[in-house]
Amino acid sequence: EAFSPFNKDHRFLSIVSIISRSYVLSSLEADLQEIQQKISHTIDFDTFFKVAQNFKSK
């Protein structure tokens, strides 16, 4: 409601959602790059799962 006077064409929320999705995707990409730096290029599932659990807890 606070943005209603500035949001007459109802585009504000869609712009915010695009920005939010972009931030989340870039965050995920950064996490994946960090994981890749910490482990070799090929890993088994158990190793991947352990690394993923560590990132999930952050």
PQR file of N, CA, C, O and H, with PARSE charges and radii, in Angstrom:
ATOM      1  N   GLU A   1       0.814  -1.194   0.000 -0.4000 1.5000
ATOM      2  CA  GLU A   1       0.000   0.000   0.000 -0.0000 2.0000
ATOM      3  C   GLU A   1       0.856   1.255   0.000  0.5500 1.7000
ATOM      4  O   GLU A   1       0.473   2.268  -0.585 -0.5500 1.4000
ATOM      5  N   ALA A   2       1.999   1.199   0.643 -0.4000 1.5000
ATOM      6  CA  ALA A   2       2.859   2.380   0.722 -0.0000 2.0000
ATOM      7  C   ALA A   2       3.308   2.835  -0.657  0.5500 1.7000
ATOM      8  O   ALA A   2       3.537   4.024  -0.877 -0.5500 1.4000
ATOM      9  H   ALA A   2       2.310   0.376   1.118  0.4000 1.0000
ATOM     10  N   PHE A   3       3.434   1.900  -1.583 -0.4000 1.5000
ATOM     11  CA  PHE A   3       3.910   2.251  -2.913 -0.0000 2.0000
ATOM     12  C   PHE A   3       2.773   2.482  -3.902  0.5500 1.7000
ATOM     13  O   PHE A   3       3.030   2.796  -5.064 -0.5500 1.4000
ATOM     14  H   PHE A   3       3.248   0.934  -1.405  0.4000 1.0000
ATOM     15  N   SER A   4       1.545   2.338  -3.477 -0.4000 1.5000
ATOM     16  CA  SER A   4       0.403   2.479  -4.376 -0.0000 2.0000
ATOM     17  C   SER A   4       0.412   3.769  -5.184  0.5500 1.7000
ATOM     18  O   SER A   4       0.154   3.722  -6.386 -0.5500 1.4000
ATOM     19  H   SER A   4       1.336   2.083  -2.533  0.4000 1.0000
ATOM     20  N   PRO A   5       0.700   4.927  -4.575 -0.5600 1.5000
ATOM     21  CA  PRO A   5       0.709   6.157  -5.378  0.2800 2.0000
ATOM     22  C   PRO A   5       1.746   6.128  -6.507  0.5500 1.7000
ATOM     23  O   PRO A   5       1.581   6.807  -7.520 -0.5500 1.4000
ATOM     24  N   PHE A   6       2.804   5.347  -6.333 -0.4000 1.5000
ATOM     25  CA  PHE A   6       3.866   5.292  -7.335 -0.0000 2.0000
ATOM     26  C   PHE A   6       3.728   4.085  -8.256  0.5500 1.7000
ATOM     27  O   PHE A   6       4.503   3.914  -9.197 -0.5500 1.4000
ATOM     28  H   PHE A   6       2.939   4.795  -5.510  0.4000 1.0000
ATOM     29  N   ASN A   7       2.745   3.266  -7.973 -0.4000 1.5000
ATOM     30  CA  ASN A   7       2.600   1.995  -8.670 -0.0000 2.0000
ATOM     31  C   ASN A   7       1.271   1.921  -9.411  0.5500 1.7000
ATOM     32  O   ASN A   7       0.559   0.920  -9.326 -0.5500 1.4000
ATOM     33  H   ASN A   7       2.116   3.405  -7.208  0.4000 1.0000
ATOM     34  N   LYS A   8       0.948   2.964 -10.122 -0.4000 1.5000
ATOM     35  CA  LYS A   8      -0.354   3.021 -10.785 -0.0000 2.0000
ATOM     36  C   LYS A   8      -0.520   1.950 -11.867  0.5500 1.7000
ATOM     37  O   LYS A   8      -1.636   1.497 -12.123 -0.5500 1.4000
ATOM     38  H   LYS A   8       1.526   3.777 -10.190  0.4000 1.0000
ATOM     39  N   ASP A   9       0.571   1.548 -12.497 -0.4000 1.5000
ATOM     40  CA  ASP A   9       0.460   0.528 -13.544 -0.0000 2.0000
ATOM     41  C   ASP A   9       0.773  -0.881 -13.026  0.5500 1.7000
ATOM     42  O   ASP A   9       0.881  -1.820 -13.815 -0.5500 1.4000
ATOM     43  H   ASP A   9       1.478   1.916 -12.289  0.4000 1.0000
ATOM     44  N   HIS A  10       0.919  -1.031 -11.714 -0.4000 1.5000
ATOM     45  CA  HIS A  10       1.118  -2.328 -11.047 -0.0000 2.0000
ATOM     46  C   HIS A  10       2.371  -3.067 -11.520  0.5500 1.7000
ATOM     47  O   HIS A  10       2.401  -4.297 -11.540 -0.5500 1.4000
ATOM     48  H   HIS A  10       0.832  -0.268 -11.073  0.4000 1.0000
ATOM     49  N   ARG A  11       3.387  -2.323 -11.894 -0.4000 1.5000
ATOM     50  CA  ARG A  11       4.625  -2.949 -12.344 -0.0000 2.0000
ATOM     51  C   ARG A  11       5.637  -3.078 -11.213  0.5500 1.7000
ATOM     52  O   ARG A  11       6.601  -3.833 -11.338 -0.5500 1.4000
ATOM     53  H   ARG A  11       3.363  -1.323 -11.878  0.4000 1.0000
ATOM     54  N   PHE A  12       5.440  -2.360 -10.117 -0.4000 1.5000
ATOM     55  CA  PHE A  12       6.438  -2.356  -9.041 -0.0000 2.0000
ATOM     56  C   PHE A  12       6.713  -3.759  -8.515  0.5500 1.7000
ATOM     57  O   PHE A  12       7.871  -4.148  -8.364 -0.5500 1.4000
ATOM     58  H   PHE A  12       4.657  -1.747 -10.015  0.4000 1.0000
ATOM     59  N   LEU A  13       5.662  -4.520  -8.235 -0.4000 1.5000
ATOM     60  CA  LEU A  13       5.856  -5.865  -7.686 -0.0000 2.0000
ATOM     61  C   LEU A  13       6.554  -6.785  -8.674  0.5500 1.7000
ATOM     62  O   LEU A  13       7.373  -7.615  -8.278 -0.5500 1.4000
ATOM     63  H   LEU A  13       4.721  -4.204  -8.357  0.4000 1.0000
ATOM     64  N   SER A  14       6.242  -6.646  -9.941 -0.4000 1.5000
ATOM     65  CA  SER A  14       6.923  -7.505 -10.910 -0.0000 2.0000
ATOM     66  C   SER A  14       8.393  -7.129 -11.018  0.5500 1.7000
ATOM     67  O   SER A  14       9.237  -8.006 -11.205 -0.5500 1.4000
ATOM     68  H   SER A  14       5.577  -5.972 -10.263  0.4000 1.0000
ATOM     69  N   ILE A  15       8.716  -5.856 -10.905 -0.4000 1.5000
ATOM     70  CA  ILE A  15      10.117  -5.427 -10.925 -0.0000 2.0000
ATOM     71  C   ILE A  15      10.837  -5.957  -9.696  0.5500 1.7000
ATOM     72  O   ILE A  15      11.955  -6.462  -9.801 -0.5500 1.4000
ATOM     73  H   ILE A  15       8.031  -5.143 -10.753  0.4000 1.0000
ATOM     74  N   VAL A  16      10.210  -5.849  -8.538 -0.4000 1.5000
ATOM     75  CA  VAL A  16      10.812  -6.361  -7.307 -0.0000 2.0000
ATOM     76  C   VAL A  16      11.016  -7.870  -7.404  0.5500 1.7000
ATOM     77  O   VAL A  16      12.054  -8.377  -6.978 -0.5500 1.4000
ATOM     78  H   VAL A  16       9.302  -5.439  -8.452  0.4000 1.0000
ATOM     79  N   SER A  17      10.058  -8.586  -7.949 -0.4000 1.5000
ATOM     80  CA  SER A  17      10.204 -10.039  -8.054 -0.0000 2.0000
ATOM     81  C   SER A  17      11.330 -10.410  -9.016  0.5500 1.7000
ATOM     82  O   SER A  17      12.048 -11.380  -8.774 -0.5500 1.4000
ATOM     83  H   SER A  17       9.215  -8.174  -8.294  0.4000 1.0000
ATOM     84  N   ILE A  18      11.496  -9.660 -10.095 -0.4000 1.5000
ATOM     85  CA  ILE A  18      12.597  -9.917 -11.029 -0.0000 2.0000
ATOM     86  C   ILE A  18      13.932  -9.696 -10.335  0.5500 1.7000
ATOM     87  O   ILE A  18      14.852 -10.502 -10.472 -0.5500 1.4000
ATOM     88  H   ILE A  18      10.913  -8.872 -10.292  0.4000 1.0000
ATOM     89  N   ILE A  19      14.034  -8.609  -9.595 -0.4000 1.5000
ATOM     90  CA  ILE A  19      15.276  -8.313  -8.876 -0.0000 2.0000
ATOM     91  C   ILE A  19      15.542  -9.390  -7.833  0.5500 1.7000
ATOM     92  O   ILE A  19      16.678  -9.841  -7.687 -0.5500 1.4000
ATOM     93  H   ILE A  19      13.287  -7.954  -9.484  0.4000 1.0000
ATOM     94  N   SER A  20      14.516  -9.804  -7.113 -0.4000 1.5000
ATOM     95  CA  SER A  20      14.680 -10.841  -6.089 -0.0000 2.0000
ATOM     96  C   SER A  20      15.151 -12.150  -6.702  0.5500 1.7000
ATOM     97  O   SER A  20      16.072 -12.785  -6.189 -0.5500 1.4000
ATOM     98  H   SER A  20      13.593  -9.438  -7.232  0.4000 1.0000
ATOM     99  N   ARG A  21      14.524 -12.550  -7.790 -0.4000 1.5000
ATOM    100  CA  ARG A  21      14.933 -13.797  -8.453 -0.0000 2.0000
ATOM    101  C   ARG A  21      16.365 -13.698  -8.944  0.5500 1.7000
ATOM    102  O   ARG A  21      17.134 -14.653  -8.835 -0.5500 1.4000
ATOM    103  H   ARG A  21      13.776 -12.033  -8.207  0.4000 1.0000
ATOM    104  N   SER A  22      16.722 -12.549  -9.481 -0.4000 1.5000
ATOM    105  CA  SER A  22      18.083 -12.355  -9.967 -0.0000 2.0000
ATOM    106  C   SER A  22      19.082 -12.486  -8.830  0.5500 1.7000
ATOM    107  O   SER A  22      20.132 -13.108  -8.989 -0.5500 1.4000
ATOM    108  H   SER A  22      16.098 -11.773  -9.570  0.4000 1.0000
ATOM    109  N   TYR A  23      18.758 -11.900  -7.681 -0.4000 1.5000
ATOM    110  CA  TYR A  23      19.653 -11.986  -6.525 -0.0000 2.0000
ATOM    111  C   TYR A  23      19.788 -13.431  -6.053  0.5500 1.7000
ATOM    112  O   TYR A  23      20.891 -13.889  -5.758 -0.5500 1.4000
ATOM    113  H   TYR A  23      17.905 -11.395  -7.552  0.4000 1.0000
ATOM    114  N   VAL A  24      18.684 -14.136  -5.983 -0.4000 1.5000
ATOM    115  CA  VAL A  24      18.717 -15.531  -5.533 -0.0000 2.0000
ATOM    116  C   VAL A  24      19.546 -16.369  -6.495  0.5500 1.7000
ATOM    117  O   VAL A  24      20.369 -17.177  -6.063 -0.5500 1.4000
ATOM    118  H   VAL A  24      17.788 -13.763  -6.223  0.4000 1.0000
ATOM    119  N   LEU A  25      19.338 -16.184  -7.788 -0.4000 1.5000
ATOM    120  CA  LEU A  25      20.098 -16.960  -8.763 -0.0000 2.0000
ATOM    121  C   LEU A  25      21.581 -16.657  -8.681  0.5500 1.7000
ATOM    122  O   LEU A  25      22.407 -17.567  -8.760 -0.5500 1.4000
ATOM    123  H   LEU A  25      18.670 -15.528  -8.138  0.4000 1.0000
ATOM    124  N   SER A  26      21.929 -15.381  -8.523 -0.4000 1.5000
ATOM    125  CA  SER A  26      23.352 -15.053  -8.432 -0.0000 2.0000
ATOM    126  C   SER A  26      23.939 -15.599  -7.139  0.5500 1.7000
ATOM    127  O   SER A  26      25.107 -15.987  -7.108 -0.5500 1.4000
ATOM    128  H   SER A  26      21.258 -14.642  -8.459  0.4000 1.0000
ATOM    129  N   SER A  27      23.149 -15.635  -6.077 -0.4000 1.5000
ATOM    130  CA  SER A  27      23.620 -16.217  -4.819 -0.0000 2.0000
ATOM    131  C   SER A  27      23.861 -17.710  -4.980  0.5500 1.7000
ATOM    132  O   SER A  27      24.871 -18.236  -4.513 -0.5500 1.4000
ATOM    133  H   SER A  27      22.201 -15.320  -6.103  0.4000 1.0000
ATOM    134  N   LEU A  28      22.936 -18.386  -5.638 -0.4000 1.5000
ATOM    135  CA  LEU A  28      23.097 -19.818  -5.875 -0.0000 2.0000
ATOM    136  C   LEU A  28      24.322 -20.084  -6.734  0.5500 1.7000
ATOM    137  O   LEU A  28      25.079 -21.021  -6.478 -0.5500 1.4000
ATOM    138  H   LEU A  28      22.116 -17.958  -6.017  0.4000 1.0000
ATOM    139  N   GLU A  29      24.514 -19.258  -7.755 -0.4000 1.5000
ATOM    140  CA  GLU A  29      25.672 -19.437  -8.625 -0.0000 2.0000
ATOM    141  C   GLU A  29      26.967 -19.235  -7.847  0.5500 1.7000
ATOM    142  O   GLU A  29      27.929 -19.981  -8.033 -0.5500 1.4000
ATOM    143  H   GLU A  29      23.899 -18.497  -7.964  0.4000 1.0000
ATOM    144  N   ALA A  30      26.994 -18.231  -6.979 -0.4000 1.5000
ATOM    145  CA  ALA A  30      28.183 -17.985  -6.161 -0.0000 2.0000
ATOM    146  C   ALA A  30      28.445 -19.167  -5.229  0.5500 1.7000
ATOM    147  O   ALA A  30      29.593 -19.572  -5.046 -0.5500 1.4000
ATOM    148  H   ALA A  30      26.212 -17.625  -6.828  0.4000 1.0000
ATOM    149  N   ASP A  31      27.386 -19.720  -4.641 -0.4000 1.5000
ATOM    150  CA  ASP A  31      27.537 -20.898  -3.777 -0.0000 2.0000
ATOM    151  C   ASP A  31      28.099 -22.078  -4.564  0.5500 1.7000
ATOM    152  O   ASP A  31      28.983 -22.788  -4.084 -0.5500 1.4000
ATOM    153  H   ASP A  31      26.453 -19.391  -4.789  0.4000 1.0000
ATOM    154  N   LEU A  32      27.582 -22.283  -5.775 -0.4000 1.5000
ATOM    155  CA  LEU A  32      28.067 -23.388  -6.596 -0.0000 2.0000
ATOM    156  C   LEU A  32      29.530 -23.199  -6.971  0.5500 1.7000
ATOM    157  O   LEU A  32      30.293 -24.165  -6.998 -0.5500 1.4000
ATOM    158  H   LEU A  32      26.864 -21.706  -6.164  0.4000 1.0000
ATOM    159  N   GLN A  33      29.926 -21.969  -7.258 -0.4000 1.5000
ATOM    160  CA  GLN A  33      31.328 -21.709  -7.577 -0.0000 2.0000
ATOM    161  C   GLN A  33      32.216 -21.970  -6.364  0.5500 1.7000
ATOM    162  O   GLN A  33      33.317 -22.504  -6.498 -0.5500 1.4000
ATOM    163  H   GLN A  33      29.306 -21.184  -7.237  0.4000 1.0000
ATOM    164  N   GLU A  34      31.736 -21.593  -5.186 -0.4000 1.5000
ATOM    165  CA  GLU A  34      32.501 -21.844  -3.963 -0.0000 2.0000
ATOM    166  C   GLU A  34      32.645 -23.346  -3.715  0.5500 1.7000
ATOM    167  O   GLU A  34      33.716 -23.819  -3.335 -0.5500 1.4000
ATOM    168  H   GLU A  34      30.841 -21.159  -5.077  0.4000 1.0000
ATOM    169  N   ILE A  35      31.569 -24.082  -3.929 -0.4000 1.5000
ATOM    170  CA  ILE A  35      31.625 -25.535  -3.772 -0.0000 2.0000
ATOM    171  C   ILE A  35      32.643 -26.114  -4.751  0.5500 1.7000
ATOM    172  O   ILE A  35      33.453 -26.965  -4.383 -0.5500 1.4000
ATOM    173  H   ILE A  35      30.699 -23.697  -4.238  0.4000 1.0000
ATOM    174  N   GLN A  36      32.598 -25.654  -5.988 -0.4000 1.5000
ATOM    175  CA  GLN A  36      33.505 -26.175  -7.003 -0.0000 2.0000
ATOM    176  C   GLN A  36      34.960 -25.909  -6.626  0.5500 1.7000
ATOM    177  O   GLN A  36      35.825 -26.744  -6.892 -0.5500 1.4000
ATOM    178  H   GLN A  36      31.940 -24.963  -6.287  0.4000 1.0000
ATOM    179  N   GLN A  37      35.239 -24.775  -6.020 -0.4000 1.5000
ATOM    180  CA  GLN A  37      36.604 -24.458  -5.616 -0.0000 2.0000
ATOM    181  C   GLN A  37      37.070 -25.357  -4.473  0.5500 1.7000
ATOM    182  O   GLN A  37      38.262 -25.642  -4.356 -0.5500 1.4000
ATOM    183  H   GLN A  37      34.537 -24.097  -5.805  0.4000 1.0000
ATOM    184  N   LYS A  38      36.142 -25.802  -3.634 -0.4000 1.5000
ATOM    185  CA  LYS A  38      36.502 -26.605  -2.470 -0.0000 2.0000
ATOM    186  C   LYS A  38      36.679 -28.084  -2.785  0.5500 1.7000
ATOM    187  O   LYS A  38      37.319 -28.810  -2.024 -0.5500 1.4000
ATOM    188  H   LYS A  38      35.174 -25.570  -3.730  0.4000 1.0000
ATOM    189  N   ILE A  39      36.123 -28.528  -3.889 -0.4000 1.5000
ATOM    190  CA  ILE A  39      36.179 -29.954  -4.202 -0.0000 2.0000
ATOM    191  C   ILE A  39      36.740 -30.153  -5.602  0.5500 1.7000
ATOM    192  O   ILE A  39      36.853 -29.206  -6.381 -0.5500 1.4000
ATOM    193  H   ILE A  39      35.603 -27.938  -4.507  0.4000 1.0000
ATOM    194  N   SER A  40      37.084 -31.373  -5.905 -0.4000 1.5000
ATOM    195  CA  SER A  40      37.579 -31.669  -7.251 -0.0000 2.0000
ATOM    196  C   SER A  40      36.439 -31.548  -8.258  0.5500 1.7000
ATOM    197  O   SER A  40      35.281 -31.368  -7.882 -0.5500 1.4000
ATOM    198  H   SER A  40      36.992 -32.142  -5.273  0.4000 1.0000
ATOM    199  N   HIS A  41      36.776 -31.646  -9.521 -0.4000 1.5000
ATOM    200  CA  HIS A  41      35.766 -31.478 -10.568 -0.0000 2.0000
ATOM    201  C   HIS A  41      34.785 -32.643 -10.644  0.5500 1.7000
ATOM    202  O   HIS A  41      33.677 -32.481 -11.154 -0.5500 1.4000
ATOM    203  H   HIS A  41      37.717 -31.792  -9.826  0.4000 1.0000
ATOM    204  N   THR A  42      35.171 -33.800 -10.149 -0.4000 1.5000
ATOM    205  CA  THR A  42      34.248 -34.934 -10.121 -0.0000 2.0000
ATOM    206  C   THR A  42      34.147 -35.443  -8.689  0.5500 1.7000
ATOM    207  O   THR A  42      35.154 -35.650  -8.013 -0.5500 1.4000
ATOM    208  H   THR A  42      36.072 -33.931  -9.734  0.4000 1.0000
ATOM    209  N   ILE A  43      32.922 -35.637  -8.248 -0.4000 1.5000
ATOM    210  CA  ILE A  43      32.684 -36.123  -6.890 -0.0000 2.0000
ATOM    211  C   ILE A  43      31.574 -37.159  -6.926  0.5500 1.7000
ATOM    212  O   ILE A  43      30.774 -37.207  -7.860 -0.5500 1.4000
ATOM    213  H   ILE A  43      32.104 -35.469  -8.798  0.4000 1.0000
ATOM    214  N   ASP A  44      31.541 -37.975  -5.903 -0.4000 1.5000
ATOM    215  CA  ASP A  44      30.434 -38.913  -5.794 -0.0000 2.0000
ATOM    216  C   ASP A  44      29.282 -38.226  -5.059  0.5500 1.7000
ATOM    217  O   ASP A  44      29.446 -37.150  -4.484 -0.5500 1.4000
ATOM    218  H   ASP A  44      32.191 -37.936  -5.143  0.4000 1.0000
ATOM    219  N   PHE A  45      28.131 -38.861  -5.092 -0.4000 1.5000
ATOM    220  CA  PHE A  45      26.941 -38.248  -4.512 -0.0000 2.0000
ATOM    221  C   PHE A  45      27.085 -38.001  -3.019  0.5500 1.7000
ATOM    222  O   PHE A  45      26.667 -36.952  -2.527 -0.5500 1.4000
ATOM    223  H   PHE A  45      27.998 -39.735  -5.559  0.4000 1.0000
ATOM    224  N   ASP A  46      27.665 -38.940  -2.291 -0.4000 1.5000
ATOM    225  CA  ASP A  46      27.803 -38.787  -0.838 -0.0000 2.0000
ATOM    226  C   ASP A  46      28.619 -37.544  -0.486  0.5500 1.7000
ATOM    227  O   ASP A  46      28.270 -36.810   0.439 -0.5500 1.4000
ATOM    228  H   ASP A  46      28.004 -39.792  -2.690  0.4000 1.0000
ATOM    229  N   THR A  47      29.701 -37.311  -1.222 -0.4000 1.5000
ATOM    230  CA  THR A  47      30.522 -36.123  -0.978 -0.0000 2.0000
ATOM    231  C   THR A  47      29.732 -34.867  -1.300  0.5500 1.7000
ATOM    232  O   THR A  47      29.745 -33.907  -0.530 -0.5500 1.4000
ATOM    233  H   THR A  47      29.984 -37.907  -1.973  0.4000 1.0000
ATOM    234  N   PHE A  48      29.036 -34.870  -2.445 -0.4000 1.5000
ATOM    235  CA  PHE A  48      28.212 -33.723  -2.814 -0.0000 2.0000
ATOM    236  C   PHE A  48      27.172 -33.437  -1.738  0.5500 1.7000
ATOM    237  O   PHE A  48      26.959 -32.284  -1.363 -0.5500 1.4000
ATOM    238  H   PHE A  48      29.025 -35.650  -3.070  0.4000 1.0000
ATOM    239  N   PHE A  49      26.533 -34.481  -1.249 -0.4000 1.5000
ATOM    240  CA  PHE A  49      25.486 -34.316  -0.245 -0.0000 2.0000
ATOM    241  C   PHE A  49      26.041 -33.673   1.026  0.5500 1.7000
ATOM    242  O   PHE A  49      25.406 -32.790   1.601 -0.5500 1.4000
ATOM    243  H   PHE A  49      26.706 -35.418  -1.554  0.4000 1.0000
ATOM    244  N   LYS A  50      27.217 -34.111   1.463 -0.4000 1.5000
ATOM    245  CA  LYS A  50      27.836 -33.529   2.662 -0.0000 2.0000
ATOM    246  C   LYS A  50      28.148 -32.052   2.463  0.5500 1.7000
ATOM    247  O   LYS A  50      27.898 -31.236   3.350 -0.5500 1.4000
ATOM    248  H   LYS A  50      27.733 -34.829   0.996  0.4000 1.0000
ATOM    249  N   VAL A  51      28.692 -31.707   1.304 -0.4000 1.5000
ATOM    250  CA  VAL A  51      29.012 -30.303   1.014 -0.0000 2.0000
ATOM    251  C   VAL A  51      27.730 -29.481   0.950  0.5500 1.7000
ATOM    252  O   VAL A  51      27.669 -28.380   1.497 -0.5500 1.4000
ATOM    253  H   VAL A  51      28.895 -32.369   0.583  0.4000 1.0000
ATOM    254  N   ALA A  52      26.705 -30.012   0.285 -0.4000 1.5000
ATOM    255  CA  ALA A  52      25.433 -29.298   0.170 -0.0000 2.0000
ATOM    256  C   ALA A  52      24.805 -29.067   1.540  0.5500 1.7000
ATOM    257  O   ALA A  52      24.232 -28.004   1.783 -0.5500 1.4000
ATOM    258  H   ALA A  52      26.754 -30.906  -0.159  0.4000 1.0000
ATOM    259  N   GLN A  53      24.902 -30.032   2.427 -0.4000 1.5000
ATOM    260  CA  GLN A  53      24.356 -29.874   3.780 -0.0000 2.0000
ATOM    261  C   GLN A  53      25.068 -28.747   4.519  0.5500 1.7000
ATOM    262  O   GLN A  53      24.432 -27.994   5.259 -0.5500 1.4000
ATOM    263  H   GLN A  53      25.368 -30.895   2.231  0.4000 1.0000
ATOM    264  N   ASN A  54      26.373 -28.623   4.329 -0.4000 1.5000
ATOM    265  CA  ASN A  54      27.119 -27.535   4.967 -0.0000 2.0000
ATOM    266  C   ASN A  54      26.637 -26.182   4.485  0.5500 1.7000
ATOM    267  O   ASN A  54      26.521 -25.251   5.282 -0.5500 1.4000
ATOM    268  H   ASN A  54      26.889 -29.234   3.729  0.4000 1.0000
ATOM    269  N   PHE A  55      26.350 -26.050   3.186 -0.4000 1.5000
ATOM    270  CA  PHE A  55      25.872 -24.781   2.654 -0.0000 2.0000
ATOM    271  C   PHE A  55      24.437 -24.516   3.082  0.5500 1.7000
ATOM    272  O   PHE A  55      24.049 -23.365   3.286 -0.5500 1.4000
ATOM    273  H   PHE A  55      26.444 -26.806   2.538  0.4000 1.0000
ATOM    274  N   LYS A  56      23.652 -25.570   3.216 -0.4000 1.5000
ATOM    275  CA  LYS A  56      22.258 -25.414   3.635 -0.0000 2.0000
ATOM    276  C   LYS A  56      22.175 -24.842   5.046  0.5500 1.7000
ATOM    277  O   LYS A  56      21.251 -24.092   5.362 -0.5500 1.4000
ATOM    278  H   LYS A  56      23.967 -26.505   3.050  0.4000 1.0000
ATOM    279  N   SER A  57      23.130 -25.191   5.884 -0.4000 1.5000
ATOM    280  CA  SER A  57      23.093 -24.743   7.277 -0.0000 2.0000
ATOM    281  C   SER A  57      23.567 -23.304   7.447  0.5500 1.7000
ATOM    282  O   SER A  57      23.439 -22.741   8.535 -0.5500 1.4000
ATOM    283  H   SER A  57      23.880 -25.800   5.627  0.4000 1.0000
ATOM    284  N   LYS A  58      24.111 -22.701   6.399 -0.4000 1.5000
ATOM    285  CA  LYS A  58      24.590 -21.308   6.491 -0.0000 2.0000
ATOM    286  C   LYS A  58      23.455 -20.333   6.554  0.5500 1.7000
ATOM    287  O   LYS A  58      23.682 -19.125   6.634 -0.5500 1.4000
ATOM    288  H   LYS A  58      24.216 -23.158   5.515  0.4000 1.0000
TER
END
